[in-house]
Amino acid sequence: METALTDSERASRLSALTALIDLMRPSVQADGGDLVLVRADVELGVVEVQLQGACSSCAISSTTLQGGVERILRGRLDWITEVIGSVDETMDIEESSALGHGGYVPRYRDL
């Protein structure tokens, strides 16, 4: 049975988590979206994040959450046991699309 974390250990984990999310945010923001920490239980290792903005209309948002955000968080912070990801779907799809485009969207040009 594990012992409870001290206040200092909890603060250290939360600080490392927010720093890592802040490191990832510019990549998501470059495409008109954002990555937000919704909640974190640093004792149990459960983290909830949400993609916002243009991510709500992006076809690869679930891949970004699973293949990118979750992989990075779990790979760099060994105490994380679960990452819950969601996409903010409250934004109108046309407004969302106007914010940016996914980095993997092919660009077509007139031939």
DSSP file (Angstrom, degrees, kcal/mol; ACC not computed):
  #  RESIDUE AA STRUCTURE BP1 BP2  ACC     N-H-->O    O-->H-N    N-H-->O    O-->H-N    TCO  KAPPA ALPHA  PHI   PSI    X-CA   Y-CA   Z-CA
    1    1 A M              0   0    0      0, 0.0     2,-0.1     0, 0.0     0, 0.0   0.000 360.0 360.0 360.0 131.9    0.0    0.0    0.0
    2    2 A E        -     0   0    0      1,-0.1     2,-0.2     3,-0.0     3,-0.1  -0.460 360.0-122.5 -79.1 150.8    1.3    3.4   -1.0
    3    3 A T        -     0   0    0     -2,-0.1    -1,-0.1     1,-0.1     2,-0.0  -0.580  36.6 -93.1 -87.3 156.5    1.6    6.2    1.5
    4    4 A A        -     0   0    0     -2,-0.2     2,-0.1     1,-0.1    -1,-0.1  -0.332  44.4-107.1 -66.7 148.6   -0.1    9.5    0.9
    5    5 A L        -     0   0    0      1,-0.1    -1,-0.1    -3,-0.1     2,-0.1  -0.438  30.5-118.1 -73.8 149.5    1.8   12.2   -0.9
    6    6 A T     >  -     0   0    0     -2,-0.1     4,-2.5     1,-0.1     5,-0.2  -0.400  29.3-106.2 -77.6 165.2    3.1   15.2    1.0
    7    7 A D  H  > S+     0   0    0      1,-0.2     4,-2.5     2,-0.2     5,-0.2   0.878 123.3  53.4 -58.8 -37.8    1.9   18.7    0.1
    8    8 A S  H  > S+     0   0    0      2,-0.2     4,-2.2     1,-0.2    -1,-0.2   0.898 108.7  48.1 -65.2 -41.7    5.3   19.3   -1.4
    9    9 A E  H  > S+     0   0    0      2,-0.2     4,-2.3     1,-0.2    -2,-0.2   0.898 112.1  49.5 -66.3 -41.0    5.1   16.2   -3.6
   10   10 A R  H  X S+     0   0    0     -4,-2.5     4,-2.4     2,-0.2     5,-0.2   0.930 112.4  47.7 -62.5 -44.9    1.6   17.1   -4.7
   11   11 A A  H  X S+     0   0    0     -4,-2.5     4,-2.4     1,-0.2    -2,-0.2   0.884 110.9  51.7 -63.3 -39.0    2.7   20.6   -5.6
   12   12 A S  H  X S+     0   0    0     -4,-2.2     4,-2.3     2,-0.2    -1,-0.2   0.910 110.7  47.5 -65.3 -42.6    5.7   19.3   -7.5
   13   13 A R  H  X S+     0   0    0     -4,-2.3     4,-2.4     2,-0.2    -2,-0.2   0.927 113.4  47.5 -64.3 -45.3    3.6   16.9   -9.5
   14   14 A L  H  X S+     0   0    0     -4,-2.4     4,-2.6     1,-0.2     5,-0.2   0.890 111.7  51.1 -64.5 -39.1    1.1   19.6  -10.4
   15   15 A S  H  X S+     0   0    0     -4,-2.4     4,-2.1    -5,-0.2    -1,-0.2   0.919 111.0  47.5 -63.7 -44.2    3.8   22.0  -11.3
   16   16 A A  H  X S+     0   0    0     -4,-2.3     4,-2.0     2,-0.2    -2,-0.2   0.888 112.7  50.4 -64.3 -39.3    5.5   19.5  -13.6
   17   17 A L  H  X S+     0   0    0     -4,-2.4     4,-2.4     2,-0.2     5,-0.2   0.944 111.8  45.3 -64.5 -49.5    2.1   18.7  -15.2
   18   18 A T  H  X S+     0   0    0     -4,-2.6     4,-2.4     1,-0.2    -1,-0.2   0.870 112.1  52.7 -65.7 -35.0    1.2   22.3  -15.9
   19   19 A A  H  X S+     0   0    0     -4,-2.1     4,-1.4    -5,-0.2    -1,-0.2   0.899 110.4  47.8 -65.2 -39.9    4.7   23.0  -17.2
   20   20 A L  H  X S+     0   0    0     -4,-2.0     4,-1.4     2,-0.2    -2,-0.2   0.900 112.4  48.3 -68.7 -40.9    4.4   20.1  -19.7
   21   21 A I  H  X S+     0   0    0     -4,-2.4     4,-2.1     1,-0.2     3,-0.3   0.912 109.8  52.9 -64.5 -41.8    1.0   21.2  -20.8
   22   22 A D  H  < S+     0   0    0     -4,-2.4    -1,-0.2     1,-0.2    -2,-0.2   0.820 106.8  53.9 -62.2 -30.2    2.3   24.7  -21.3
   23   23 A L  H  < S+     0   0    0     -4,-1.4     4,-0.3     1,-0.2    -1,-0.2   0.835 113.0  42.3 -70.9 -33.9    5.1   23.3  -23.4
   24   24 A M  H >X S+     0   0    0     -4,-1.4     4,-1.1    -3,-0.3     3,-1.0   0.763  95.8  79.7 -83.0 -27.2    2.6   21.5  -25.7
   25   25 A R  H 3X S+     0   0    0     -4,-2.1     4,-3.0     1,-0.2     3,-0.4   0.841  82.6  60.3 -56.4 -42.6    0.0   24.3  -26.0
   26   26 A P  H 3> S+     0   0    0      0, 0.0     4,-1.8     0, 0.0    -1,-0.2   0.851 102.4  54.1 -58.8 -32.4    1.8   26.4  -28.7
   27   27 A S  H <4 S+     0   0    0     -3,-1.0     4,-0.4    -4,-0.3    -2,-0.2   0.909 113.9  40.9 -65.4 -41.1    1.7   23.5  -31.1
   28   28 A V  H ><>S+     0   0    0     -4,-1.1     5,-1.9    -3,-0.4     3,-1.2   0.891 113.9  53.1 -73.1 -40.0   -2.1   23.2  -30.7
   29   29 A Q  H ><5S+     0   0    0     -4,-3.0     3,-2.0     1,-0.3    -2,-0.2   0.797  95.9  68.5 -66.3 -28.6   -2.5   27.0  -30.7
   30   30 A A  T 3<5S+     0   0    0     -4,-1.8    -1,-0.3     1,-0.3    71,-0.2   0.750 102.2  47.1 -62.5 -22.7   -0.7   27.3  -33.9
   31   31 A D  T < 5S-     0   0    0     -3,-1.2    -1,-0.3    -4,-0.4    -2,-0.2   0.170 129.5 -94.8-103.9  15.8   -3.6   25.6  -35.6
   32   32 A G  T < 5S+     0   0    0     -3,-2.0    22,-2.4     1,-0.3    -3,-0.2   0.581  93.7  98.8  86.7   9.8   -6.2   27.7  -33.9
   33   33 A G  E   < -A   53   0A   0     -5,-1.9     2,-0.3    20,-0.3    -1,-0.3  -0.353  55.9-142.7-112.2-165.8   -6.9   25.4  -31.0
   34   34 A D  E     -A   52   0A   0     18,-1.3    18,-2.5    -2,-0.1     2,-0.5  -0.981   8.4-136.8-158.0 156.9   -5.9   25.2  -27.4
   35   35 A L  E     -A   51   0A   0     -2,-0.3     2,-0.4    16,-0.2    16,-0.2  -0.984  26.7-173.7-120.3 122.4   -5.1   22.5  -24.8
   36   36 A V  E     -A   50   0A   0     14,-2.6    14,-2.3    -2,-0.5     2,-0.7  -0.947  25.7-130.8-124.0 136.4   -6.5   23.0  -21.3
   37   37 A L  E     -A   49   0A   0     -2,-0.4    12,-0.2    12,-0.2     3,-0.1  -0.768  24.8-179.9 -81.5 117.8   -6.0   21.1  -18.1
   38   38 A V  E     -     0   0A   0     10,-2.6     2,-0.3    -2,-0.7    11,-0.2   0.904  62.4 -24.2 -86.2 -48.4   -9.5   20.4  -16.8
   39   39 A R  E     -A   48   0A   0      9,-1.5     9,-3.0     2,-0.0    -1,-0.4  -0.985  52.5-158.0-160.4 159.4   -8.5   18.6  -13.6
   40   40 A A  E     -A   47   0A   0     -2,-0.3     2,-0.8     7,-0.2     7,-0.2  -0.953   7.9-164.2-147.0 124.6   -5.7   16.5  -12.1
   41   41 A D  E  >> -A   46   0A   0      5,-3.3     4,-2.3    -2,-0.3     5,-1.3  -0.861  13.0-177.8-104.0  94.5   -5.7   14.0   -9.3
   42   42 A V  T  45S+     0   0    0     -2,-0.8    -1,-0.1     1,-0.2     5,-0.1   0.683  78.1  58.6 -72.0 -16.4   -2.0   13.8   -8.6
   43   43 A E  T  45S+     0   0    0      1,-0.1    -1,-0.2    -3,-0.1    -2,-0.0   0.930 118.4  28.3 -73.3 -48.0   -2.6   11.2   -6.0
   44   44 A L  T  45S-     0   0    0      2,-0.1    -2,-0.2    -3,-0.1    -1,-0.1   0.657 106.6-121.8 -88.4 -17.4   -4.3    8.7   -8.3
   45   45 A G  T  <5 +     0   0    0     -4,-2.3    36,-2.1     1,-0.3    37,-2.0   0.704  61.2 144.3  84.0  20.7   -2.5    9.9  -11.4
   46   46 A V  E   < -Ab  41  82A   0     -5,-1.3    -5,-3.3    35,-0.2     2,-0.4  -0.836  24.3-177.5 -98.9 125.6   -5.7   10.7  -13.3
   47   47 A V  E     -Ab  40  83A   0     35,-2.5    37,-3.3    -2,-0.5     2,-0.5  -0.966  11.0-160.6-124.4 136.5   -5.5   13.8  -15.6
   48   48 A E  E     +Ab  39  84A   0     -9,-3.0   -10,-2.6    -2,-0.4    -9,-1.5  -0.977  15.5 174.3-119.5 126.7   -8.3   15.3  -17.7
   49   49 A V  E     -Ab  37  85A   0     35,-2.7    37,-1.4    -2,-0.5     2,-0.4  -0.857  13.5-153.8-125.8 161.5   -7.5   17.6  -20.6
   50   50 A Q  E     -Ab  36  86A   0    -14,-2.3   -14,-2.6    -2,-0.3     2,-0.4  -1.000  10.4-141.0-139.7 137.2   -9.6   19.2  -23.2
   51   51 A L  E     -Ab  35  87A   0     35,-2.7    37,-3.2    -2,-0.4     2,-0.2  -0.809  31.7-179.6 -91.6 136.8   -8.9   20.4  -26.8
   52   52 A Q  E >   +A   34   0A   0    -18,-2.5     3,-1.3    -2,-0.4   -18,-1.3  -0.730  37.1  22.2-129.3 176.9  -10.7   23.7  -27.6
   53   53 A G  E >  S+A   33   0A   0      1,-0.3     3,-2.1   -20,-0.2   -20,-0.3  -0.413 125.8   3.1  69.9-135.4  -11.1   26.2  -30.5
   54   54 A A  G >  S+     0   0    0    -22,-2.4     3,-1.4     1,-0.3     4,-0.3   0.675 118.3  78.8 -60.6 -16.8  -10.5   24.9  -34.0
   55   55 A C  G X  S+     0   0    0     -3,-1.3     3,-0.9     1,-0.3    -1,-0.3   0.768  79.3  69.2 -63.6 -24.6   -9.9   21.4  -32.5
   56   56 A S  G <  S+     0   0    0     -3,-2.1    -1,-0.3     1,-0.3    -2,-0.2   0.743 108.1  35.6 -69.1 -20.0  -13.6   20.9  -32.2
   57   57 A S  G <  S+     0   0    0     -3,-1.4     2,-0.4    -4,-0.3    -1,-0.3   0.320  93.6 112.6-110.0   7.3  -13.9   20.8  -36.0
   58   58 A C    X   -     0   0    0     -3,-0.9     3,-1.3    -4,-0.3     4,-0.2  -0.663  59.4-148.0 -88.0 131.2  -10.6   19.0  -36.6
   59   59 A A  T 3  S+     0   0    0     -2,-0.4     3,-0.3     1,-0.3     4,-0.2   0.728  97.3  48.5 -68.1 -21.9  -10.8   15.4  -38.0
   60   60 A I  T 3> S+     0   0    0      1,-0.2     4,-2.5     2,-0.1    -1,-0.3   0.183  73.8 110.5-105.8  18.5   -7.6   14.4  -36.2
   61   61 A S  H <> S+     0   0    0     -3,-1.3     4,-2.2     1,-0.2    -1,-0.2   0.882  79.5  50.8 -62.0 -37.6   -8.4   15.8  -32.7
   62   62 A S  H  > S+     0   0    0     -3,-0.3     4,-2.6    -4,-0.2     5,-0.3   0.870 110.7  49.8 -68.0 -33.9   -8.8   12.3  -31.2
   63   63 A T  H  >>S+     0   0    0      2,-0.2     4,-2.3     1,-0.2     5,-0.8   0.890 108.9  52.6 -67.6 -39.4   -5.4   11.3  -32.7
   64   64 A T  I  X>S+     0   0    0     -4,-2.5     5,-2.8     3,-0.2     4,-0.9   0.913 112.8  45.1 -61.1 -42.7   -4.0   14.4  -31.2
   65   65 A L  I  <>S+     0   0    0     -4,-2.2     5,-3.1     3,-0.2     6,-0.3   0.953 125.4  29.1 -66.3 -50.2   -5.3   13.5  -27.8
   66   66 A Q  I  <>S+     0   0    0     -4,-2.6     5,-0.8     3,-0.2    -3,-0.2   0.949 129.1  35.2 -79.6 -50.6   -4.3    9.8  -27.8
   67   67 A G  I  <5S+     0   0    0     -4,-2.3    -3,-0.2    -5,-0.3    -1,-0.1   0.718 133.7  20.5 -80.2 -21.1   -1.2    9.8  -30.0
   68   68 A G  I  X<S+     0   0    0     -4,-0.9     4,-2.6    -5,-0.8     5,-0.2   0.789 126.8  32.2-109.3 -73.2    0.1   13.1  -28.9
   69   69 A V  I  ><S+     0   0    0     -5,-2.8     4,-2.7     1,-0.2     5,-0.2   0.933 124.0  42.1 -59.2 -53.3   -1.1   14.5  -25.6
   70   70 A E  I  ><S+     0   0    0     -5,-3.1     4,-2.7    -6,-0.2     5,-0.3   0.924 115.3  50.4 -62.7 -44.2   -1.6   11.2  -23.7
   71   71 A R  H  ><S+     0   0    0     -5,-0.8     4,-2.0    -6,-0.3    -1,-0.2   0.914 114.0  44.6 -60.8 -43.6    1.6    9.7  -25.0
   72   72 A I  H  X S+     0   0    0     -4,-2.6     4,-2.0     2,-0.2     5,-0.3   0.937 114.7  47.5 -68.0 -46.7    3.7   12.7  -24.0
   73   73 A L  H  X S+     0   0    0     -4,-2.7     4,-2.1    -5,-0.2     7,-0.2   0.944 117.6  41.1 -60.9 -48.7    2.1   13.1  -20.6
   74   74 A R  H  < S+     0   0    0     -4,-2.7    -1,-0.2    -5,-0.2    -2,-0.2   0.842 115.3  52.3 -70.0 -32.0    2.4    9.4  -19.7
   75   75 A G  H  < S+     0   0    0     -4,-2.0    -1,-0.2    -5,-0.3    -2,-0.2   0.817 119.0  32.9 -72.8 -30.9    5.9    9.1  -21.2
   76   76 A R  H  < S+     0   0    0     -4,-2.0     2,-0.6     1,-0.2    -2,-0.2   0.676 118.5  50.0-101.8 -20.3    7.3   12.1  -19.3
   77   77 A L    ><  -     0   0    0     -4,-2.1     3,-2.0    -5,-0.3    -1,-0.2  -0.864  65.0-169.0-122.5  97.6    5.4   11.9  -16.0
   78   78 A D  T 3  S+     0   0    0     -2,-0.6    -1,-0.1     1,-0.3    -4,-0.1   0.616  80.7  66.0 -65.3 -13.1    5.6    8.3  -14.7
   79   79 A W  T 3  S+     0   0    0    -66,-0.0     2,-0.5     2,-0.0    -1,-0.3   0.605  75.9 102.5 -83.9 -11.3    3.0    8.9  -12.0
   80   80 A I    <   +     0   0    0     -3,-2.0   -34,-0.2    -7,-0.2   -35,-0.1  -0.613  39.6 170.2 -77.4 124.7    0.2    9.5  -14.6
   81   81 A T        +     0   0    0    -36,-2.1     2,-0.3    -2,-0.5   -35,-0.2   0.658  64.4  19.4-105.4 -23.4   -2.0    6.4  -14.8
   82   82 A E  E     -b   46   0A   0    -37,-2.0   -35,-2.5     2,-0.0     2,-0.5  -0.988  55.3-160.4-152.7 138.1   -4.8    7.7  -16.9
   83   83 A V  E     -b   47   0A   0     -2,-0.3     2,-0.6   -37,-0.2   -35,-0.2  -0.982   9.4-162.9-120.4 120.9   -5.5   10.6  -19.3
   84   84 A I  E     -b   48   0A   0    -37,-3.3   -35,-2.7    -2,-0.5     2,-0.4  -0.906  15.3-172.9-102.7 121.4   -9.0   11.5  -20.0
   85   85 A G  E     +b   49   0A   0     -2,-0.6     2,-0.3   -37,-0.2   -35,-0.2  -0.911   9.7 167.7-120.2 144.5   -9.3   13.6  -23.1
   86   86 A S  E     -b   50   0A   0    -37,-1.4   -35,-2.7    -2,-0.4     2,-0.4  -0.930  28.2-126.6-143.7 169.1  -12.3   15.5  -24.6
   87   87 A V  E     -b   51   0A   0     -2,-0.3     2,-0.8   -37,-0.2   -35,-0.2  -0.980  27.0-121.1-120.5 130.6  -13.0   18.1  -27.3
   88   88 A D        +     0   0    0    -37,-3.2     3,-0.4    -2,-0.4   -32,-0.1  -0.593  33.2 176.3 -71.1 110.4  -15.0   21.2  -26.5
   89   89 A E        +     0   0    0     -2,-0.8    -1,-0.2     1,-0.2     4,-0.1   0.182  53.8  95.8-103.4  16.4  -17.9   20.9  -28.9
   90   90 A T        +     0   0    0      2,-0.1     2,-0.2     3,-0.0    -1,-0.2   0.696  64.6  91.8 -79.2 -18.0  -19.8   24.0  -27.7
   91   91 A M  S    S-     0   0    0     -3,-0.4     2,-0.0   -38,-0.1     0, 0.0  -0.560  90.0-104.4 -80.1 140.5  -18.2   26.2  -30.4
   92   92 A D     >  -     0   0    0     -2,-0.2     4,-2.8     1,-0.1     5,-0.2  -0.370  28.2-126.6 -58.9 137.6  -20.1   26.6  -33.7
   93   93 A I  H  > S+     0   0    0      1,-0.2     4,-2.4     2,-0.2    -1,-0.1   0.837 108.4  49.6 -62.3 -34.9  -18.4   24.5  -36.3
   94   94 A E  H  > S+     0   0    0      2,-0.2     4,-1.5     1,-0.2    -1,-0.2   0.904 112.9  46.5 -70.9 -40.2  -18.0   27.4  -38.8
   95   95 A E  H  > S+     0   0    0      2,-0.2     4,-0.6     1,-0.2    -2,-0.2   0.912 113.9  49.7 -64.5 -42.3  -16.5   29.6  -36.1
   96   96 A S  H >X S+     0   0    0     -4,-2.8     3,-1.2     1,-0.2     4,-0.5   0.924 109.1  50.9 -61.9 -46.0  -14.2   26.8  -35.1
   97   97 A S  H >< S+     0   0    0     -4,-2.4     3,-0.7     1,-0.3    -1,-0.2   0.824 104.2  59.0 -62.9 -31.5  -13.1   26.2  -38.6
   98   98 A A  H 3< S+     0   0    0     -4,-1.5    -1,-0.3     1,-0.2    -2,-0.2   0.678  93.2  68.8 -72.4 -17.0  -12.3   29.9  -39.1
   99   99 A L  H << S-     0   0    0     -3,-1.2     2,-0.3    -4,-0.6    -1,-0.2   0.756 116.5 -59.2 -75.1 -24.5   -9.8   29.8  -36.2
  100  100 A G    <<  -     0   0    0     -3,-0.7     2,-0.3    -4,-0.5    -1,-0.2  -0.982  49.0-100.7 167.1-174.3   -7.3   27.6  -38.0
  101  101 A H        -     0   0    0     -2,-0.3   -68,-0.1   -71,-0.2   -46,-0.1  -0.970  39.1 -93.6-139.1 153.1   -6.6   24.3  -39.7
  102  102 A G    >   -     0   0    0     -2,-0.3     3,-1.6     1,-0.1   -74,-0.0  -0.310  30.2-123.6 -66.2 148.2   -5.0   21.1  -38.6
  103  103 A G  T 3  S+     0   0    0      1,-0.3    -1,-0.1    -2,-0.0    -2,-0.0   0.676 110.2  54.3 -65.9 -16.8   -1.3   20.6  -39.4
  104  104 A Y  T 3  S+     0   0    0      2,-0.1    -1,-0.3     0, 0.0    -2,-0.1   0.347  76.6 115.2-100.7   5.9   -2.1   17.5  -41.3
  105  105 A V  S <  S-     0   0    0     -3,-1.6     2,-0.1     1,-0.1    -4,-0.0  -0.650  71.0-121.6 -76.8 123.4   -4.7   19.0  -43.6
  106  106 A P        -     0   0    0      0, 0.0     2,-0.6     0, 0.0    -2,-0.1  -0.371  18.9-136.8 -66.9 143.7   -3.3   18.7  -47.2
  107  107 A R        -     0   0    0     -2,-0.1     2,-0.4     2,-0.0    -2,-0.0  -0.899  17.0-157.5-104.1 122.7   -3.0   22.0  -49.0
  108  108 A Y        -     0   0    0     -2,-0.6     2,-0.3     3,-0.0     3,-0.0  -0.765   7.9-169.1 -99.9 143.0   -4.2   22.0  -52.6
  109  109 A R        -     0   0    0     -2,-0.4     2,-0.2     0, 0.0    -2,-0.0  -0.923  34.3 -91.5-128.0 157.2   -3.0   24.5  -55.1
  110  110 A D              0   0    0     -2,-0.3     0, 0.0     1,-0.1     0, 0.0  -0.458 360.0 360.0 -66.4 133.2   -4.2   25.2  -58.6
  111  111 A L              0   0    0     -2,-0.2    -1,-0.1    -3,-0.0    -3,-0.0   0.421 360.0 360.0 -96.6 360.0   -2.3   23.2  -61.2
